[in-house]
């Protein structure tokens, strides 16, 4: 499943240490003004090496549009987006050729395919999200033209909130050869009511699937999420007045269909599994071994996952928007 979406479809390609990564978009409406400059800002937010609390991998992540755009506007043909890998150090992963990293998809990829790319995790690497972000930037531009915006923020990292406290927590984990996880929130504003389909095509189900499709995400909440389990119906329902809803516990979705309120999504992000601390694992021969993962890894994925989550929410919403426009 390297393809996502029904009406606005993206197929991502590439590996962490391959020649390039990217995406092919099929279903983008014709006539959209589009240039690399529309895509680059989101990729710049996602790229590594911007601060000591991120991976030191020095990728520029410059995007090139190869097709689907003529004289600055989309033609309706497939749009190919590519980003070159320029700073790979595959030798750092030599010791992982046969050993599985605890908490990583190494072992499950090997179980499924009988082969895996050990260099930075190959396709299971967080670097795979380059294609998602590039395609998501196009989706965000379509949404903006329809009055819809998407933005994300860090809520907490390892139980800490506030920029300075979060940075200290991440750098302390890095110093210890460890990593930390956290919680991020993504909100869509200006979304019209009526997006999404009942029963098996619910908008919140699509959003949850999109977010869980991000490698490091282990939990998703829509609206107040798990907190609703502690309430009475009278305290959880969103009263309706002449001016609209009085609250938004539902997170902008009822019955799988958007209400017109803000769509609020939170994700739980696990700690980076590739850490310098010695861990016990096994290798492809079934032998128990100890490993310390070398290479350049984020001590916390949360800051760089924000544009990825924004992109995935945008991809779901633009797909639903195009579906609704066809219905009407």
Secondary structure, DSSP 4 states (H G I P E B T S, - for coil): --EE-SSSEEEEEE-TTSSEEEEEEE-PPTT-B--HHHHHHHHHHH-S-SSTTS--------EEE-SSEETTEE-SSPEEEEEE-----GGGGGGGSSBPPTTSTHHHHHHHHS----STTGGGSGGGHHHHHHHHHHHHHHHHHTT-EEEEEEEEETTB-SHHHHHHHHHHHHHTT--B-EEEEEEEESPPTT-S-SGGG-HHHHHHHHHHTSTTEEEEEETTGGGGGGS-HHHHS--EETTEES--TTTTEETTEE-SS-EEEEEEEPPPS--SS-EEEEBTTS-EEEE---S---SBSHHHHHHHHHHHHHHHHHHHHHHHHHH-
